[in-house]
Amino acid sequence: MEYFKTMRGSCYTHAAMLCYLYNRTGLETLRLTGESAYEGAGSHSWCITKTEDGWRHYDAQYFSIRSADEQYGVTDEVYDQWFHRNETDTPAAK
């Protein structure tokens, strides 16, 4: 719970806390990991959440190269521009 005191951590920590909070409020949420679509940029973690509109990607970590519309509540089509998921059995965000 140190994260809640400092609000510091890696993308994995941010995604884990977002998943924890969303699941506690009743939103079915999974943490995903993947590789950047840009060679050499490394790996990343984020969440996929079941909404009334279907599954959507939510990224708790702010990236100035992307707008909020490309980080919160987006489909696979939008998110796959940035990261390629390692998990193959995750729900589709259409």
C-alpha positions as CSV (number, residue, x, y, z in Angstrom):
1,M,0.0,0.0,0.0
2,E,3.0,2.3,-0.2
3,Y,1.8,3.2,-3.7
4,F,-1.2,5.1,-2.2
5,K,1.2,7.2,0.0
6,T,3.7,8.1,-2.7
7,M,1.7,7.6,-5.9
8,R,4.9,6.4,-7.5
9,G,5.6,3.2,-9.3
10,S,6.1,1.6,-12.6
11,C,3.4,1.0,-15.3
12,Y,2.9,-2.4,-13.7
13,T,2.2,-0.8,-10.3
14,H,-0.2,1.8,-11.8
15,A,-2.0,-1.0,-13.7
16,A,-2.2,-3.3,-10.7
17,M,-3.7,-0.5,-8.5
18,L,-6.2,0.5,-11.2
19,C,-7.3,-3.1,-11.6
20,Y,-7.6,-3.4,-7.8
21,L,-9.7,-0.2,-7.5
22,Y,-11.9,-1.0,-10.5
23,N,-12.5,-4.6,-9.3
24,R,-13.4,-3.4,-5.8
25,T,-16.1,-1.1,-7.4
26,G,-17.6,-4.1,-9.3
27,L,-16.0,-3.4,-12.7
28,E,-14.5,-6.6,-14.1
29,T,-10.9,-5.6,-14.9
30,L,-7.8,-7.5,-16.0
31,R,-4.2,-6.3,-16.1
32,L,-2.4,-6.8,-19.5
33,T,1.2,-6.6,-20.5
34,G,2.7,-6.0,-23.9
35,E,5.5,-4.7,-26.0
36,S,5.7,-1.3,-27.5
37,A,4.7,-1.0,-31.1
38,Y,7.9,1.0,-31.5
39,E,11.1,-1.0,-31.6
40,G,13.3,-0.7,-28.6
41,A,10.7,1.1,-26.5
42,G,10.2,-1.8,-24.1
43,S,7.3,-3.4,-22.3
44,H,4.2,-1.9,-20.7
45,S,1.2,-2.8,-18.4
46,W,-2.3,-1.5,-18.5
47,C,-5.9,-2.6,-17.9
48,I,-8.8,-3.9,-19.9
49,T,-12.3,-3.3,-18.3
50,K,-15.7,-4.6,-19.0
51,T,-18.1,-1.6,-19.6
52,E,-21.7,-1.4,-20.7
53,D,-20.3,-0.8,-24.2
54,G,-18.0,-3.9,-24.0
55,W,-14.4,-4.3,-23.1
56,R,-12.2,-1.2,-23.2
57,H,-8.5,-0.5,-22.6
58,Y,-7.6,1.9,-19.7
59,D,-4.0,3.1,-19.2
60,A,-3.3,4.6,-15.8
61,Q,0.0,6.0,-16.9
62,Y,0.1,9.3,-18.7
63,F,2.0,9.5,-21.9
64,S,2.4,12.9,-23.4
65,I,2.8,11.5,-26.9
66,R,-0.8,10.2,-26.7
67,S,-4.0,12.1,-26.0
68,A,-6.5,11.1,-23.3
69,D,-8.7,9.7,-26.1
70,E,-6.0,7.2,-26.9
71,Q,-5.5,6.1,-23.3
72,Y,-8.9,5.7,-21.6
73,G,-11.7,3.6,-22.7
74,V,-10.4,2.7,-26.2
75,T,-10.8,-0.3,-28.5
76,D,-8.2,-2.8,-29.6
77,E,-7.9,-0.9,-32.9
78,V,-6.8,2.3,-31.2
79,Y,-4.7,0.7,-28.5
80,D,-2.9,-1.7,-30.8
81,Q,-1.3,1.4,-32.5
82,W,0.8,1.7,-29.3
83,F,1.2,-1.7,-27.7
84,H,1.0,-5.4,-28.7
85,R,-0.5,-7.6,-26.0
86,N,1.4,-10.6,-24.7
87,E,-1.8,-12.3,-23.7
88,T,-3.6,-14.0,-26.5
89,D,-6.7,-15.1,-24.5
90,T,-8.0,-11.7,-23.4
91,P,-11.4,-10.3,-24.3
92,A,-11.7,-8.3,-27.5
93,A,-12.3,-4.6,-27.0
94,K,-14.3,-3.7,-30.1
